[in-house]
Amino acid sequence: MELDDVHTYYGESHILQGLDLSVEEGEIVALVGRNGVGKTTTLRTALGLTPPRRGTVRFKGEDVTGVEPHAIADRGMGWVPEDRRVFAHLTVAENLRVAAHAAADPDARLDEAYELFPALERFADKEAGDLSGGQQQMLAIARGMLGDNDLLLVDEPSEGLAPQIVSDVVEALRAASADTTMVLVEQNFRLAMDLADRFYLVDHGVVVEEGDTAGVTSDDERIRRYLTA
Ligand SMILES: Nc1ncnc2c1ncn2[C@@H]1O[C@H](COP(=O)(O)OP(=O)(O)OP(=O)(O)O)[C@@H](O)[C@H]1O
């Protein structure tokens, strides 16, 4: 996926101001930066939910700028939104089934999901609304994976979770990443650097730093000035 010079607005607010980003197949790319700099808007722009007024979005080699979100989703772009949006009154298994409905063998896909996320199998018959935040996050990630997406956009997976739960979610994401291309928006800089291959640091709607995550720390002067207020 490539975003090329995208400019995205909410009404008159010019949020993305010429943002460039690319994700190669098999990569995990982290989007980091302070609150409100446009990370979620970047995902929404890629997904067609808030199309750019200028610039282009390409996915799997095709220009999808202005294409309806459902059509972009049909092409294989999946989304794990910040608020998770599990179906609270469906069971865990039912939630997974909805995501796997298009698969040739949904039962086999569910088994694969349970292998990656054993906790979900234990709670298969529980209503998703009764799960903890961390379990709901795992369900949301598992659902994103079952959709057979070629690219998964994951927004703030660690938000609001207790530290010991975050490590479970990190393990789940790491397992999921083995055969998924991912863009990960993450406030927790350390976690983002641990999980991702490359990063983009966003400030005021543009990319201000990018590169490999190896060895990058938040003490790095070129990074620190964009993370502190
Ligand atoms: N629906 C909306 N209408 C108007 N402004 C919005 C809307 N959604 C977000 N914004 C504004 O756009 C800017 C970028 O928001 P965005 O959610 O992309 O930031 P972010 O980097 O993901 O930060 P956060 O971690 O707070 O979500 C913020 O100033 C925010 O207030």
PDBQT file of the ligand as one rigid body, heavy atoms in Angstrom, charges set to zero:
ROOT
HETATM    1  N1  LIG A 301     -14.334  13.392  13.019  1.00  0.00    +0.000 N 
HETATM    2  C1  LIG A 301     -13.505  14.415  13.253  1.00  0.00    +0.000 A 
HETATM    3  N2  LIG A 301     -13.905  15.685  13.007  1.00  0.00    +0.000 NA
HETATM    4  C2  LIG A 301     -13.068  16.735  13.205  1.00  0.00    +0.000 A 
HETATM    5  N3  LIG A 301     -11.802  16.610  13.653  1.00  0.00    +0.000 NA
HETATM    6  C3  LIG A 301     -11.365  15.376  13.921  1.00  0.00    +0.000 A 
HETATM    7  C4  LIG A 301     -12.187  14.224  13.733  1.00  0.00    +0.000 A 
HETATM    8  N4  LIG A 301     -11.448  13.129  14.090  1.00  0.00    +0.000 NA
HETATM    9  C5  LIG A 301     -10.247  13.590  14.468  1.00  0.00    +0.000 A 
HETATM   10  N5  LIG A 301     -10.185  14.930  14.372  1.00  0.00    +0.000 N 
HETATM   11  C6  LIG A 301      -9.022  15.783  14.657  1.00  0.00    +0.000 C 
HETATM   12  O1  LIG A 301      -8.004  15.439  13.738  1.00  0.00    +0.000 OA
HETATM   13  C7  LIG A 301      -6.733  15.461  14.348  1.00  0.00    +0.000 C 
HETATM   14  C8  LIG A 301      -6.027  14.147  14.102  1.00  0.00    +0.000 C 
HETATM   15  O2  LIG A 301      -6.725  13.098  14.765  1.00  0.00    +0.000 OA
HETATM   16  P1  LIG A 301      -6.249  11.586  14.733  1.00  0.00    +0.000 P 
HETATM   17  O3  LIG A 301      -7.273  10.803  15.465  1.00  0.00    +0.000 OA
HETATM   18  O4  LIG A 301      -5.914  11.193  13.364  1.00  0.00    +0.000 OA
HETATM   19  O5  LIG A 301      -4.925  11.676  15.581  1.00  0.00    +0.000 OA
HETATM   20  P2  LIG A 301      -4.049  10.525  16.182  1.00  0.00    +0.000 P 
HETATM   21  O6  LIG A 301      -2.663  10.844  15.820  1.00  0.00    +0.000 OA
HETATM   22  O7  LIG A 301      -4.601   9.200  15.772  1.00  0.00    +0.000 OA
HETATM   23  O8  LIG A 301      -4.204  10.737  17.711  1.00  0.00    +0.000 OA
HETATM   24  P3  LIG A 301      -5.025   9.910  18.783  1.00  0.00    +0.000 P 
HETATM   25  O9  LIG A 301      -4.041   8.973  19.345  1.00  0.00    +0.000 OA
HETATM   26  O10 LIG A 301      -5.444  10.982  19.727  1.00  0.00    +0.000 OA
HETATM   27  O11 LIG A 301      -6.183   9.252  18.064  1.00  0.00    +0.000 OA
HETATM   28  C9  LIG A 301      -6.970  15.792  15.810  1.00  0.00    +0.000 C 
HETATM   29  O12 LIG A 301      -6.729  17.151  16.001  1.00  0.00    +0.000 OA
HETATM   30  C10 LIG A 301      -8.431  15.489  16.019  1.00  0.00    +0.000 C 
HETATM   31  O13 LIG A 301      -8.971  16.339  16.994  1.00  0.00    +0.000 OA
ENDROOT
TORSDOF 0
